[in-house]
Every structure is written in C-alpha cells, then in structure tokens.
Amino acid sequence: MAARAYWQGQLRLALVSIPVEIYSATKSGASISFRQIHEPSGKPVSYEKVVQGIGAIDRDDIVKGYEIAKGNYVLLDDDEIEAVKIESRKTFELVQFVDQHEIDVFYFEKPYYVVPADDLANEAFIVLREALRKARKVGLGQLSVRGRETLAGLKPCGKGLVLETMRYADEVRRAQTYFADIPDQKPDAELLDLANTLIERKSAPFAADAFEDRYVEALKALVEKKAKAKGRKILEDVAEPVERGGNVIDLMAALKKSVGGTKSANGKAPPKSKVKPQAAKLRKRKTA
C-alpha cells in the first residue's frame, strides 16, 4: 500500500509555486505497547471518567478547562476552540534562509520527505533543491496543519527535499540553566590527546542499521517464547553485572588502557598512541 501524504499543497518562494507532497520519514513499527489485562478473566481493563466526590460521570458532561490559578479554571467548549484555529492553508512559504549550522539540534522535531506532486513540478523543484544545496542554507516557514501553524525548515536530501518540523523558542529550555555549575576550564593536554586518539580509532561512516533496540528485540523474543509456552511464566536473568568501585577514577590510566586495547572501527589493530613520552614524565613530577 502506498504511503498516505501527510500534507499536499504549494511550496512557494516569492512568486514561484511548486506543487508538492509531504510524507512522514519515520515510523513507530519497532515499538511494543502493552494493554492492562484483568488476570482472572483475561479481559482488557477499561477506564471510567471519575470526578472526586461525585464518582463516574457521563462523557457528554466534560468540557475543556485551562487552569489560570490553583483550582480555578476557564472553561471552553469545542466550538470556541474551533473558532480560533488557524485556517488551513495549502501553501508553505519560504520566508527566511539561514546557514545550516545556525540552528541548534534541539529545535528540530520530526522529519518529512518532500517530493514533486507531478512531472510538471520537477524542474522548479530541482532548481530550488540545488539552490539550497549550493547556498548550504535551510529555508524556514510555517506549515498549517489541522488548525495549527508549525514552524518548519526545508533542506536538500539526495534527489529530494526534507522538511523538519521545529519547536518554537518558548518550547526549548535554556541550556545555561543546566550547564551553569560546570567548571569553565581547559582540560589537561595529555588527557585531551588520549581522548582524541580514542575518538579517531572509533570513527567510522554512520550506518543506522548497525544499531538496534536490544530491549525491543528481547521483548519480542519473550512474547514469542511465552506464546509457545502457552502462558507459562518465564523469567530469565539477563542483567549484566554492575561494576562498583570507588568514586576516585584514575582518568589517565583508564584512557591509556582504552587506547591500548581498542581496535579501530574498521577492525584493524590500532596504531601506536600519539602521546609524547615526556608527557608521562611530566605527570610523575606533578604527582610527586
């Protein structure tokens, strides 16, 4: 079955409009979800809407409320909320272009593939794609979907384009809130050289299929095994032993051991360390 388009409309740059279709670039097929089951009957558990002090209520008596103070709500019905929704526009207008490195990664949310809607759109689509690629820019605009406007960025991807929905500024927490207590200091040169050597040896081209969600795979295996066992309880201790030690870590020794015993990403034996011999002598003088 062909994928269903997430959005169809016009990609606009000034007076140029390009008919396009947008498709989700990700899927959630790898995840496993569970239902709560009433064990004596084997039936799924359902939930009732309950109000404290009243009990179960009718769903028709429920409205939406926004809390403006503790226990104080402004009540809104569906018609009022519907009235303020943004009119769905079938145009994604590129209003600004920025360098790719200027946008921090945590602003990006979800990727979508963008393709020409028909053969007549190919030429203009290709021109825009190559112009973005040459300029190394991301095009920004707002996409109207289901009554809401979503900030989005557009950039080249192979023969097509990728649109990434983005978070607005008030949706992102400031990093300084969390990083304020980290010391602002330069690392030891020898330690930095060892760490860089380790990074170089473990560097390789990115291949997403080289990684898998081991938890999901283990769950799938457990479900399959239990189905064959006809409901018999299965417990297997697969937890890895936890190494416990002191809080004081000899970082120099750990890095040297890692560099000495690590193979490169292509499986070849690692080259000799680039650390200069006199660095070890210097460390001995410091600890003397």
Backbone as CSV, one residue per row, in Angstrom:
resi,resn,N_x,N_y,N_z,CA_x,CA_y,CA_z,C_x,C_y,C_z
1,MET,0.852,-1.199,0.000,0.000,0.000,0.000,0.886,1.247,0.000
2,ALA,0.574,2.186,-0.894,1.357,3.419,-0.963,1.135,4.248,0.298
3,ALA,2.201,4.935,0.717,2.098,5.781,1.907,1.121,6.918,1.656
4,ARG,0.432,7.325,2.709,-0.512,8.427,2.601,0.215,9.737,2.883
5,ALA,-0.031,10.731,2.046,0.645,12.015,2.211,0.193,12.693,3.495
6,TYR,1.153,13.211,4.248,0.860,13.971,5.464,0.287,15.340,5.110
7,TRP,0.757,15.903,3.982,0.329,17.247,3.557,0.515,17.366,2.059
8,GLN,-0.413,18.051,1.413,-0.309,18.331,-0.011,-0.589,19.812,-0.237
9,GLY,0.203,20.453,-1.065,-0.009,21.870,-1.301,1.083,22.470,-2.150
10,GLN,1.303,23.795,-1.961,2.270,24.540,-2.758,3.469,24.948,-1.908
11,LEU,4.639,24.689,-2.441,5.882,25.182,-1.842,6.211,26.484,-2.566
12,ARG,6.207,27.612,-1.835,6.315,28.912,-2.501,7.600,29.636,-2.123
13,LEU,8.265,30.140,-3.156,9.431,31.006,-2.987,9.172,32.245,-3.821
14,ALA,8.859,33.378,-3.144,8.482,34.621,-3.833,7.283,34.339,-4.735
15,LEU,7.440,34.506,-6.046,6.320,34.303,-6.975,6.288,32.899,-7.572
16,VAL,7.219,32.049,-7.169,7.291,30.689,-7.701,6.569,29.737,-6.759
17,SER,5.614,28.978,-7.288,4.875,27.992,-6.502,5.112,26.604,-7.093
18,ILE,5.457,25.647,-6.231,5.770,24.286,-6.669,4.808,23.318,-5.986
19,PRO,3.984,22.588,-6.726,3.093,21.597,-6.108,3.919,20.440,-5.518
20,VAL,3.721,20.158,-4.242,4.496,19.104,-3.581,3.598,18.241,-2.704
21,GLU,4.143,17.099,-2.330,3.515,16.219,-1.354,4.538,15.922,-0.272
22,ILE,4.074,15.824,0.969,4.959,15.596,2.109,4.579,14.279,2.785
23,TYR,5.579,13.439,3.042,5.365,12.128,3.650,6.229,11.979,4.905
24,SER,5.710,11.326,5.901,6.479,11.100,7.126,7.717,10.265,6.815
25,ALA,8.866,10.679,7.342,10.122,9.965,7.102,10.410,8.921,8.179
26,THR,9.584,8.852,9.208,9.825,7.904,10.298,8.583,7.058,10.537
27,LYS,8.771,5.963,11.254,7.660,5.097,11.624,7.907,4.550,13.019
28,SER,6.857,4.096,13.654,6.973,3.615,15.032,6.768,2.106,15.120
29,GLY,7.023,1.415,14.024,6.762,-0.018,13.991,7.629,-0.833,14.931
30,ALA,8.777,-0.280,15.348,9.687,-1.054,16.193,9.240,-1.116,17.650
31,SER,8.351,-0.212,18.072,7.965,-0.156,19.477,6.952,-1.245,19.818
32,ILE,6.895,-1.593,21.093,5.940,-2.583,21.593,5.094,-1.922,22.662
33,SER,3.785,-2.061,22.548,2.884,-1.490,23.548,2.126,-2.605,24.257
34,PHE,1.717,-2.321,25.495,1.010,-3.310,26.298,-0.369,-2.793,26.678
35,ARG,-1.302,-3.706,26.875,-2.610,-3.396,27.429,-2.678,-3.961,28.848
36,GLN,-3.391,-3.269,29.725,-3.613,-3.812,31.063,-4.744,-4.841,30.983
37,ILE,-4.508,-6.021,31.579,-5.447,-7.138,31.491,-5.897,-7.562,32.888
38,HIS,-7.188,-7.803,33.047,-7.731,-8.353,34.287,-7.411,-9.839,34.290
39,GLU,-6.435,-10.254,35.135,-5.904,-11.611,35.052,-6.956,-12.708,35.250
40,PRO,-7.877,-12.603,36.239,-8.867,-13.698,36.422,-9.735,-13.952,35.193
41,SER,-10.111,-12.881,34.467,-10.992,-13.057,33.308,-10.246,-13.039,31.979
42,GLY,-9.035,-12.476,31.980,-8.275,-12.367,30.744,-8.756,-11.259,29.838
43,LYS,-9.613,-10.359,30.328,-10.169,-9.293,29.514,-9.422,-7.974,29.755
44,PRO,-9.358,-7.104,28.724,-8.659,-5.817,28.884,-9.390,-4.900,29.847
45,VAL,-8.607,-4.076,30.556,-9.144,-3.143,31.533,-9.553,-1.853,30.812
46,SER,-10.758,-1.349,31.091,-11.206,-0.071,30.547,-11.291,0.936,31.687
47,TYR,-11.430,2.189,31.339,-11.382,3.235,32.356,-12.648,4.083,32.321
48,GLU,-13.073,4.507,33.488,-14.218,5.392,33.612,-13.737,6.801,33.936
49,LYS,-14.472,7.790,33.473,-14.196,9.170,33.843,-14.827,9.408,35.218
50,VAL,-13.983,9.797,36.185,-14.439,9.927,37.568,-14.118,11.323,38.096
51,VAL,-15.065,11.927,38.825,-14.862,13.204,39.492,-14.812,12.949,40.994
52,GLN,-13.789,13.524,41.643,-13.634,13.317,43.080,-14.879,13.797,43.830
53,GLY,-15.422,12.945,44.680,-16.604,13.275,45.474,-17.919,13.045,44.763
54,ILE,-17.862,12.751,43.460,-19.088,12.504,42.692,-19.136,11.086,42.154
55,GLY,-17.986,10.621,41.634,-17.933,9.277,41.062,-17.925,9.318,39.549
56,ALA,-18.381,8.244,38.929,-18.374,8.136,37.473,-19.321,9.159,36.857
57,ILE,-18.924,9.770,35.747,-19.738,10.791,35.085,-19.928,10.448,33.624
58,ASP,-20.858,11.137,32.979,-21.134,10.963,31.557,-20.116,11.763,30.744
59,ARG,-19.629,11.174,29.664,-18.643,11.863,28.826,-19.198,13.137,28.212
60,ASP,-20.497,13.203,28.015,-21.111,14.396,27.420,-21.045,15.603,28.352
61,ASP,-20.783,15.376,29.628,-20.718,16.477,30.597,-19.304,17.055,30.731
62,ILE,-18.392,16.580,29.901,-16.991,17.001,30.010,-16.703,18.132,29.033
63,VAL,-16.087,19.207,29.535,-15.605,20.306,28.687,-14.124,20.509,28.990
64,LYS,-13.470,21.299,28.158,-12.049,21.571,28.372,-11.886,22.781,29.289
65,GLY,-10.856,22.737,30.128,-10.592,23.838,31.046,-9.117,24.178,31.102
66,TYR,-8.813,25.464,31.205,-7.429,25.921,31.326,-7.248,26.513,32.719
67,GLU,-6.283,25.982,33.487,-6.077,26.414,34.869,-5.306,27.733,34.893
68,ILE,-5.952,28.792,35.379,-5.295,30.098,35.481,-4.771,30.357,36.890
69,ALA,-5.257,29.605,37.855,-4.765,29.626,39.230,-5.127,28.272,39.824
70,LYS,-4.504,27.926,40.936,-4.735,26.610,41.510,-6.222,26.413,41.808
71,GLY,-6.827,25.436,41.130,-8.231,25.118,41.329,-9.197,26.053,40.624
72,ASN,-8.670,27.019,39.850,-9.517,27.976,39.153,-9.317,27.804,37.644
73,TYR,-10.396,27.436,36.933,-10.296,27.100,35.521,-11.180,28.010,34.664
74,VAL,-10.684,28.320,33.478,-11.504,28.946,32.454,-12.027,27.814,31.574
75,LEU,-13.355,27.692,31.457,-13.964,26.606,30.712,-14.204,27.011,29.261
76,LEU,-13.857,26.109,28.343,-14.014,26.361,26.907,-14.709,25.163,26.270
77,ASP,-15.666,25.439,25.387,-16.280,24.319,24.679,-15.620,24.160,23.313
78,ASP,-15.952,23.079,22.625,-15.290,22.750,21.365,-15.496,23.818,20.301
79,ASP,-16.664,24.431,20.262,-16.940,25.462,19.251,-16.034,26.678,19.440
80,GLU,-15.800,27.068,20.687,-14.945,28.225,20.959,-13.504,27.943,20.554
81,ILE,-13.047,26.738,20.836,-11.677,26.370,20.465,-11.549,26.276,18.950
82,GLU,-12.567,25.725,18.305,-12.553,25.574,16.851,-12.488,26.931,16.161
83,ALA,-13.136,27.947,16.765,-13.223,29.267,16.147,-11.880,29.970,16.047
84,VAL,-10.932,29.626,16.930,-9.637,30.312,16.908,-8.570,29.531,16.162
85,LYS,-8.924,28.391,15.608,-7.950,27.619,14.845,-7.548,28.377,13.586
86,ILE,-6.293,28.215,13.218,-5.778,28.864,12.017,-6.372,28.192,10.783
87,GLU,-6.810,29.002,9.848,-7.357,28.443,8.614,-6.274,27.640,7.904
88,SER,-6.610,26.418,7.538,-5.641,25.545,6.884,-5.303,26.101,5.503
89,ARG,-4.049,26.475,5.339,-3.590,26.984,4.053,-2.783,25.895,3.355
90,LYS,-2.928,25.813,2.086,-2.225,24.796,1.313,-0.954,25.365,0.690
91,THR,-0.316,26.283,1.424,0.918,26.890,0.937,1.950,26.931,2.053
92,PHE,3.145,26.416,1.765,4.278,26.547,2.683,5.234,27.555,2.058
93,GLU,5.232,28.779,2.595,6.035,29.856,2.023,7.372,29.979,2.734
94,LEU,8.436,29.974,1.950,9.784,30.140,2.495,10.026,31.626,2.736
95,VAL,10.107,32.015,3.991,10.193,33.442,4.329,11.591,33.864,4.776
96,GLN,12.466,32.883,5.061,13.818,33.216,5.517,14.754,32.050,5.231
97,PHE,16.032,32.363,5.044,17.043,31.323,4.832,18.185,31.556,5.820
98,VAL,18.652,30.472,6.436,19.731,30.573,7.425,20.762,29.486,7.154
99,ASP,21.987,29.704,7.612,23.022,28.679,7.498,22.626,27.453,8.309
100,GLN,22.955,26.277,7.785,22.541,25.027,8.427,23.045,24.912,9.863
101,HIS,24.266,25.392,10.129,24.850,25.227,11.461,24.282,26.205,12.485
102,GLU,23.484,27.178,12.037,22.964,28.194,12.960,21.824,27.675,13.836
103,ILE,21.165,26.596,13.414,20.002,26.088,14.150,20.440,24.950,15.056
104,ASP,20.296,25.135,16.362,20.660,24.081,17.311,19.770,22.862,17.116
105,VAL,20.343,21.690,17.335,19.666,20.434,17.027,18.374,20.249,17.808
106,PHE,18.271,20.804,19.038,17.079,20.560,19.836,15.860,21.353,19.363
107,TYR,16.027,22.216,18.357,14.856,22.883,17.772,14.132,21.958,16.786
108,PHE,14.839,20.994,16.211,14.236,20.100,15.228,13.420,19.012,15.915
109,GLU,12.293,18.654,15.308,11.363,17.726,15.938,11.163,16.445,15.131
110,LYS,10.627,16.535,13.909,10.322,15.339,13.125,10.553,15.607,11.647
111,PRO,11.185,14.637,10.927,11.470,14.841,9.502,10.374,14.292,8.586
112,TYR,10.226,14.965,7.440,9.276,14.536,6.411,9.944,14.633,5.048
113,TYR,9.646,13.677,4.162,10.156,13.736,2.800,9.240,14.615,1.952
114,VAL,9.852,15.465,1.131,9.101,16.346,0.238,9.420,15.946,-1.200
115,VAL,8.376,15.705,-2.005,8.554,15.286,-3.398,7.649,16.116,-4.302
116,PRO,7.999,16.249,-5.582,7.117,16.963,-6.513,5.782,16.239,-6.639
117,ALA,4.698,17.007,-6.763,3.373,16.398,-6.858,3.115,15.793,-8.230
118,ASP,3.792,16.313,-9.265,3.608,15.786,-10.626,4.843,16.127,-11.449
119,ASP,4.855,15.623,-12.692,6.017,15.822,-13.563,6.245,17.297,-13.899
120,LEU,5.175,18.076,-13.958,5.307,19.483,-14.301,6.045,20.276,-13.225
121,ALA,6.067,19.740,-12.004,6.722,20.444,-10.895,8.210,20.114,-10.793
122,ASN,8.677,19.130,-11.562,10.051,18.639,-11.412,11.113,19.722,-11.604
123,GLU,10.988,20.497,-12.667,12.041,21.476,-12.989,12.215,22.500,-11.873
124,ALA,11.119,23.100,-11.437,11.204,24.108,-10.374,11.675,23.483,-9.071
125,PHE,11.234,22.260,-8.796,11.635,21.543,-7.587,13.151,21.338,-7.571
126,ILE,13.703,20.895,-8.698,15.140,20.618,-8.790,15.951,21.906,-8.656
127,VAL,15.465,22.984,-9.254,16.156,24.279,-9.150,16.243,24.711,-7.689
128,LEU,15.121,24.613,-6.968,15.110,25.004,-5.551,16.032,24.108,-4.733
129,ARG,15.973,22.812,-4.986,16.829,21.865,-4.253,18.305,22.191,-4.430
130,GLU,18.720,22.410,-5.668,20.135,22.673,-5.938,20.563,24.053,-5.449
131,ALA,19.654,25.019,-5.468,19.983,26.347,-4.944,20.231,26.280,-3.446
132,LEU,19.398,25.525,-2.729,19.599,25.339,-1.285,20.910,24.602,-1.012
133,ARG,21.193,23.600,-1.831,22.418,22.821,-1.637,23.658,23.690,-1.868
134,LYS,23.635,24.486,-2.923,24.790,25.336,-3.234,24.999,26.392,-2.162
135,ALA,23.903,26.956,-1.664,23.999,28.015,-0.655,24.231,27.448,0.743
136,ARG,24.019,26.140,0.907,24.119,25.483,2.213,23.207,26.176,3.229
137,LYS,21.989,26.409,2.785,21.011,27.100,3.613,19.823,26.190,3.938
138,VAL,19.129,26.561,5.009,17.851,25.942,5.371,16.767,26.988,5.172
139,GLY,15.717,26.625,4.435,14.596,27.530,4.248,13.599,27.383,5.380
140,LEU,13.119,28.500,5.926,12.191,28.475,7.053,10.827,29.014,6.655
141,GLY,9.791,28.434,7.237,8.427,28.885,7.006,7.512,28.238,8.024
142,GLN,6.211,28.474,7.892,5.227,27.902,8.807,4.201,27.093,8.022
143,LEU,4.012,25.863,8.471,3.112,24.931,7.817,1.807,24.862,8.602
144,SER,0.685,25.027,7.905,-0.617,24.985,8.564,-1.209,23.582,8.437
145,VAL,-1.371,22.907,9.592,-1.904,21.544,9.611,-2.890,21.409,10.766
146,ARG,-4.092,20.956,10.470,-5.121,20.699,11.474,-5.368,21.908,12.378
147,GLY,-5.404,23.076,11.789,-5.751,24.273,12.533,-4.623,24.902,13.318
148,ARG,-3.430,24.362,13.217,-2.288,24.929,13.923,-1.162,25.227,12.948
149,GLU,-0.356,26.236,13.277,0.812,26.556,12.468,2.057,25.956,13.103
150,THR,2.807,25.251,12.292,4.022,24.606,12.765,5.237,25.209,12.076
151,LEU,6.208,25.629,12.834,7.465,26.117,12.272,8.190,24.940,11.625
152,ALA,8.794,25.171,10.459,9.464,24.075,9.757,10.651,24.591,8.969
153,GLY,11.643,23.696,8.781,12.821,24.002,7.982,12.890,23.070,6.785
154,LEU,13.410,23.562,5.676,13.487,22.792,4.433,14.936,22.750,3.957
155,LYS,15.420,21.544,3.636,16.790,21.411,3.149,16.905,20.234,2.177
156,PRO,17.960,20.209,1.345,18.123,19.131,0.365,18.398,17.788,1.032
157,CYS,17.964,16.710,0.355,18.239,15.349,0.822,18.259,14.443,-0.400
158,GLY,19.461,14.093,-0.876,19.553,13.266,-2.068,18.882,13.944,-3.249
159,LYS,17.954,13.224,-3.902,17.237,13.799,-5.048,16.011,14.597,-4.612
160,GLY,15.704,14.573,-3.321,14.509,15.254,-2.837,14.823,16.348,-1.838
161,LEU,13.816,16.698,-1.074,13.943,17.672,0.000,13.423,17.056,1.291
162,VAL,13.936,17.543,2.411,13.435,17.116,3.716,12.895,18.341,4.440
163,LEU,11.673,18.227,4.919,11.084,19.253,5.765,11.104,18.734,7.199
164,GLU,11.641,19.525,8.110,11.685,19.134,9.523,10.832,20.095,10.340
165,THR,9.811,19.552,11.009,9.037,20.401,11.906,9.933,20.810,13.064
166,MET,9.704,22.034,13.582,10.597,22.595,14.588,9.815,23.101,15.794
167,ARG,10.499,23.189,16.912,9.913,23.737,18.130,10.051,25.263,18.114
168,TYR,9.068,25.942,18.696,9.165,27.389,18.853,10.094,27.704,20.028
169,ALA,10.552,28.939,20.122,11.531,29.337,21.135,11.063,29.039,22.555
170,ASP,9.750,29.245,22.831,9.262,29.031,24.199,9.082,27.560,24.546
171,GLU,9.383,26.668,23.609,9.294,25.228,23.866,10.652,24.621,24.216
172,VAL,11.705,25.426,24.142,13.060,24.916,24.382,13.616,25.512,25.669
173,ARG,14.083,24.660,26.564,14.694,25.129,27.808,16.104,25.645,27.540
174,ARG,16.496,26.690,28.237,17.813,27.274,28.057,18.891,26.362,28.641
175,ALA,19.917,26.081,27.843,20.977,25.178,28.273,21.704,25.691,29.506
176,GLN,21.847,27.010,29.629,22.594,27.593,30.734,21.989,27.225,32.082
177,THR,20.695,26.958,32.103,20.028,26.548,33.342,20.662,25.273,33.900
178,TYR,21.108,24.407,33.013,21.652,23.109,33.423,23.181,23.093,33.445
179,PHE,23.816,23.945,32.630,25.268,23.907,32.492,25.997,24.908,33.384
180,ALA,25.256,25.702,34.148,25.861,26.802,34.905,26.933,26.334,35.889
181,ASP,26.768,25.165,36.500,27.701,24.707,37.530,28.895,23.933,36.983
182,ILE,28.959,23.732,35.658,30.096,23.018,35.065,31.286,23.974,35.018
183,PRO,32.443,23.572,35.548,33.613,24.471,35.583,34.034,24.920,34.189
184,ASP,34.399,26.177,34.066,34.880,26.735,32.803,36.404,26.669,32.808
185,GLN,36.932,25.504,32.412,38.382,25.311,32.478,38.856,24.496,31.288
186,LYS,40.138,24.608,30.985,40.740,23.860,29.889,41.204,22.496,30.396
187,PRO,41.010,21.418,29.607,41.450,20.088,30.046,42.958,19.930,29.934
188,ASP,43.491,18.950,30.669,44.908,18.612,30.584,45.238,18.193,29.153
189,ALA,46.330,18.692,28.583,46.682,18.443,27.187,46.880,16.963,26.900
190,GLU,47.509,16.243,27.827,47.766,14.818,27.610,46.468,14.022,27.627
191,LEU,45.587,14.352,28.566,44.292,13.679,28.633,43.495,13.940,27.354
192,LEU,43.559,15.166,26.859,42.831,15.521,25.651,43.378,14.760,24.450
193,ASP,44.693,14.598,24.387,45.310,13.869,23.279,44.898,12.403,23.302
194,LEU,44.858,11.808,24.490,44.418,10.410,24.620,42.958,10.247,24.197
195,ALA,42.112,11.178,24.628,40.695,11.116,24.268,40.511,11.265,22.759
196,ASN,41.265,12.181,22.135,41.177,12.369,20.686,41.632,11.129,19.930
197,THR,42.682,10.467,20.422,43.161,9.235,19.797,42.084,8.155,19.846
198,LEU,41.416,8.050,20.985,40.351,7.058,21.149,39.187,7.353,20.202
199,ILE,38.839,8.633,20.059,37.746,9.021,19.151,38.100,8.693,17.710
200,GLU,39.356,8.963,17.311,39.789,8.690,15.938,39.694,7.211,15.625
201,ARG,40.077,6.368,16.574,40.077,4.923,16.334,38.666,4.336,16.254
202,LYS,37.734,5.001,16.910,36.351,4.513,16.885,35.505,5.218,15.829
203,SER,36.119,6.066,15.005,35.372,6.804,13.986,35.112,5.926,12.768
204,ALA,33.909,6.035,12.194,33.514,5.275,11.007,32.306,5.957,10.397
205,PRO,32.029,5.689,9.110,30.824,6.260,8.478,29.570,5.806,9.228
206,PHE,28.593,6.710,9.316,27.365,6.376,10.039,26.540,5.357,9.267
207,ALA,26.096,4.310,9.955,25.204,3.296,9.385,24.142,2.989,10.431
208,ALA,22.935,3.479,10.209,21.869,3.338,11.204,21.538,1.877,11.487
209,ASP,21.654,1.002,10.459,21.294,-0.395,10.660,22.332,-1.169,11.475
210,ALA,23.411,-0.499,11.859,24.399,-1.151,12.723,23.950,-1.142,14.186
211,PHE,22.887,-0.418,14.480,22.379,-0.321,15.848,20.963,-0.879,15.906
212,GLU,20.614,-1.467,17.031,19.255,-1.970,17.212,18.820,-1.756,18.651
213,ASP,17.526,-1.697,18.850,16.965,-1.539,20.191,16.932,-2.917,20.846
214,ARG,17.926,-3.221,21.669,18.036,-4.561,22.250,16.881,-4.876,23.184
215,TYR,16.335,-3.852,23.830,15.204,-4.072,24.729,13.978,-4.538,23.946
216,VAL,13.693,-3.857,22.813,12.549,-4.245,21.989,12.731,-5.651,21.434
217,GLU,13.945,-5.967,20.974,14.205,-7.302,20.441,14.025,-8.370,21.516
218,ALA,14.470,-8.066,22.749,14.311,-9.018,23.852,12.832,-9.202,24.202
219,LEU,12.052,-8.106,24.151,10.623,-8.201,24.422,9.920,-9.058,23.381
220,LYS,10.269,-8.861,22.102,9.670,-9.653,21.038,9.975,-11.136,21.235
221,ALA,11.228,-11.441,21.590,11.614,-12.834,21.822,10.855,-13.414,23.005
222,LEU,10.668,-12.618,24.069,9.948,-13.074,25.249,8.484,-13.360,24.927
223,VAL,7.847,-12.448,24.157,6.443,-12.650,23.777,6.298,-13.919,22.945
224,GLU,7.213,-14.119,21.995,7.153,-15.313,21.144,7.355,-16.584,21.957
225,LYS,8.309,-16.548,22.897,8.585,-17.725,23.719,7.410,-18.044,24.631
226,LYS,6.808,-16.996,25.196,5.693,-17.229,26.121,4.456,-17.726,25.372
227,ALA,4.270,-17.250,24.147,3.141,-17.731,23.344,3.280,-19.223,23.079
228,LYS,4.505,-19.685,22.826,4.751,-21.118,22.598,4.615,-21.918,23.880
229,ALA,4.921,-21.257,25.031,4.843,-21.948,26.324,3.422,-21.960,26.875
230,LYS,2.458,-21.413,26.102,1.045,-21.403,26.485,0.815,-20.730,27.834
231,GLY,1.438,-19.565,28.013,1.165,-18.765,29.200,2.031,-19.063,30.389
232,ARG,2.897,-20.085,30.310,3.764,-20.402,31.453,4.707,-19.249,31.722
233,LYS,4.913,-18.946,33.030,5.758,-17.815,33.401,7.208,-18.081,33.039
234,ILE,7.840,-17.080,32.446,9.234,-17.208,32.012,10.040,-16.084,32.619
235,LEU,11.045,-16.446,33.399,11.934,-15.448,33.985,13.364,-15.817,33.653
236,GLU,14.062,-14.922,33.041,15.468,-15.150,32.716,16.283,-13.983,33.224
237,ASP,17.344,-14.269,33.915,18.210,-13.222,34.440,19.203,-12.827,33.355
238,VAL,18.915,-11.717,32.697,19.792,-11.267,31.619,20.530,-9.987,31.994
239,ALA,20.370,-9.562,33.236,21.020,-8.326,33.667,22.527,-8.500,33.723
240,GLU,23.244,-7.513,33.232,24.701,-7.547,33.282,25.165,-7.138,34.670
241,PRO,26.232,-7.777,35.167,26.717,-7.405,36.490,27.174,-5.955,36.537
242,VAL,26.866,-5.301,37.623,27.237,-3.895,37.789,28.568,-3.809,38.512
243,GLU,29.524,-3.154,37.867,30.830,-2.980,38.500,30.760,-1.807,39.459
244,ARG,31.156,-2.066,40.684,31.133,-0.995,41.686,32.553,-0.752,42.179
245,GLY,32.892,0.494,42.324,34.218,0.829,42.796,34.195,2.153,43.517
246,GLY,35.352,2.678,43.792,35.427,3.945,44.480,35.021,5.096,43.573
247,ASN,34.786,6.232,44.143,34.409,7.409,43.376,35.611,8.062,42.700
248,VAL,36.821,7.756,43.180,38.017,8.355,42.610,38.437,7.548,41.393
249,ILE,38.475,8.174,40.219,38.801,7.490,38.968,40.142,7.998,38.471
250,ASP,41.045,7.072,38.155,42.308,7.447,37.546,42.047,7.608,36.054
251,LEU,41.681,8.809,35.635,41.285,9.067,34.252,42.419,8.764,33.290
252,MET,43.655,9.113,33.672,44.805,8.868,32.808,44.970,7.377,32.538
253,ALA,44.894,6.562,33.577,45.056,5.118,33.425,43.930,4.522,32.590
254,ALA,42.705,4.997,32.816,41.556,4.475,32.077,41.661,4.797,30.592
255,LEU,42.076,6.032,30.265,42.206,6.418,28.867,43.346,5.654,28.181
256,LYS,44.464,5.499,28.883,45.593,4.763,28.297,45.226,3.318,28.045
257,LYS,44.502,2.707,28.980,44.061,1.320,28.816,43.094,1.205,27.642
258,SER,42.201,2.191,27.494,41.238,2.184,26.398,41.933,2.318,25.054
259,VAL,42.902,3.246,24.970,43.632,3.456,23.724,44.460,2.234,23.373
260,GLY,45.058,1.598,24.370,45.906,0.446,24.128,45.147,-0.790,23.714
261,GLY,43.883,-0.911,24.152,43.145,-2.145,23.875,42.005,-2.004,22.902
262,THR,41.867,-0.840,22.244,40.737,-0.615,21.341,41.158,-0.785,19.898
263,LYS,40.360,-1.551,19.160,40.570,-1.663,17.726,39.861,-0.518,17.029
264,SER,40.313,-0.198,15.837,39.665,0.866,15.075,38.326,0.363,14.560
265,ALA,37.486,1.291,14.063,36.134,0.950,13.624,36.140,-0.013,12.442
266,ASN,37.259,-0.071,11.664,37.307,-0.985,10.524,37.922,-2.328,10.888
267,GLY,38.168,-2.565,12.184,38.636,-3.859,12.645,40.137,-4.031,12.663
268,LYS,40.885,-3.053,12.183,42.342,-3.155,12.159,42.927,-2.859,13.527
269,ALA,44.119,-3.370,13.760,44.784,-3.101,15.030,45.081,-1.617,15.146
270,PRO,44.943,-1.062,16.335,45.145,0.382,16.494,46.594,0.780,16.329
271,PRO,46.840,1.957,15.793,48.211,2.461,15.695,48.729,2.847,17.068
272,LYS,50.019,3.077,17.143,50.600,3.474,18.426,50.060,4.821,18.858
273,SER,50.012,5.016,20.165,49.477,6.275,20.694,50.331,7.443,20.246
274,LYS,49.641,8.573,20.029,50.342,9.793,19.636,50.877,10.557,20.840
275,VAL,50.592,10.053,22.032,51.017,10.779,23.229,52.526,10.777,23.326
276,LYS,53.105,11.911,23.566,54.552,12.035,23.637,55.074,11.413,24.926
277,PRO,56.243,10.710,24.867,56.805,10.057,26.053,57.019,11.010,27.210
278,GLN,57.437,12.257,26.929,57.732,13.179,28.021,56.495,13.568,28.808
279,ALA,55.284,13.331,28.235,54.049,13.679,28.943,53.900,12.844,30.202
280,ALA,54.309,11.550,30.131,54.206,10.680,31.303,55.152,11.153,32.400
281,LYS,56.352,11.589,31.996,57.308,12.107,32.990,56.750,13.352,33.667
282,LEU,56.111,14.177,32.856,55.533,15.411,33.397,54.471,15.071,34.441
283,ARG,53.666,14.058,34.183,52.624,13.675,35.115,53.234,13.179,36.417
284,LYS,54.358,12.408,36.310,55.024,11.912,37.523,55.513,13.066,38.395
285,ARG,56.037,14.121,37.747,56.514,15.265,38.502,55.363,15.977,39.191
286,LYS,54.192,16.010,38.535,53.033,16.669,39.114,52.516,15.935,40.337
287,THR,52.604,14.578,40.303,52.053,13.777,41.420,53.078,13.528,42.509
288,ALA,54.332,13.896,42.254,55.385,13.672,43.245,55.205,14.548,44.481
